[in-house]
Amino acid sequence: MGNLAMVLGVLAGLIQLTGYWQYHKVMITHDGHKPNAASWFMWGVGGIVELVIYAALVDDHSKEILPAVCAVVAVILFLRVWWREHSFRLNLEDWIIISCDFVVVAFWFLTKNPYAANALLGLDMVLSFVPILRSTLENPKNEHPAPWKTWTIAYTVLTLVVVLQWENAWELIYPVTYLVLHGAIWYITRKS
């Protein structure tokens, strides 16, 4: 199962990267597309946090590929969104969510408990999606469904990797939470 899991882990990372490419392409070609810079900033910071915490939990390279792709590319995409919009404002809610990232990292460094840190990370991931869920519900045309569909597929593949390389249920928090959150944005945007 190890070789199959590694192939699927690489596939999940490549699918995730494809979603980022689609998002970038939509930003270039669709004037009406208005990505949420605050969300992308939080995902850039959060991507690094998620990689550190999730890698400490799973200790399996096949499960770490997708989070590593996110950690790098979310930061790059935030910079692209920021450059495009020429503005970046965080409200109090955004700062609270970003603070949660730092609390999760501090908790992990102090306790070295990857299970509790991963549970806190799941809550943090949900909180980081609040701004984009809100803005997408208000105007579904702000986001394009294609990358969100692709990311949903990537997290589905990562979930399969976790199941194939089963160690414990804690490992499902990251891929399943993101599968649901990305799927929600995909669902909202495809109706428009």
C-alpha angles and dihedrals in degrees: 000000000000095000093045090048091051091050090049091045090054090045091052090051092048092048089050090050089050089055090053090049090051090050091050091048092050090051090055099043105034117065092189092057107106112181118200106249093194091055092048091050090051091047091050091053091037093049091061091046091048092051093051095046097039093046089053089053102043105034088194122114094210088063095044100058098082094046089048091053089050094048092056103034098042089059091049092047092049089054089049092050091046092049091049097047096039088211138079124182128172120198126206092271091054092050090050090053092048089048088055089059090055092045090054091050092046090048091051094047092048098044103023084213105142093182097058091038090052091051090051088047090057090055090046091052091053091049092050090058095054095089095048093042089052095046093044092050089051092049117006091187090070087079132043117227098221100077092041090054090049092049090048089055091048092054090047089056091047089051088054090051090053091050092048092049093039117183104145143334092254088076091064094065094080101046098035095047091050092043089058095042096047089043090054092055090046091051093048094047098044090059089062 
